[in-house]
Amino acid sequence: MKESVEKELKIIKKYRVPTKEAADLKEALEKQGVRVLVELHDGFKHVDLTIPKAKLNIEVDGIQHLTNPQQILADLNRGYYSHQNGFNTMHIPNEMIRLHLKEISEALAEASKIRERKIHVHLD
């Protein structure tokens, strides 16, 4: 019995749950017709939100991403890895999502659509 419980816990740990702010942003973007993936593992790390057609990663960050030197360095490395895979990463503080969700989601939706068109043109 103990073995089956441990196996179930390993399965549960594989699925990451987004923060409230990341979930709110995802929902707002999807209402505007943007396809958003949540907690995608890119081979190096989990990304809060990904807009695959625009090759855009979005990290919704807590205060530690601005105040903890080790976290800042880790974020820089993570961004470099994403860039190597052709993705750019945008960091948005939780507080900005709480205060400006509508404006941020509208701007991101428009920017992602523009970026998607540019990427599509370059691929043709």
C-alpha angles and dihedrals in degrees: 000000000000091000092055092050091051090049091051091050091053090053092048091050090057091066114072122200118219121235118258090256093051091047091049092051092047091052093047092050093047091052085060093052099261118139108226129185120206127219093352114182109223096190093271107045145351114267118210095221132000129191098197100189090054093041089232128144119196122200115194102205139201123217093273089073088066102035107036114079093204091051091049091053092046091051091051090052092047091051091050091052091050091049090053086058092051096259128120120212126219120195119208121181116235090238092059090053090050093049103034109022096137096049094043094047092048093049093045092048092052093043092049091051091050091047092048091054091049092049091048091052091051092049095052 
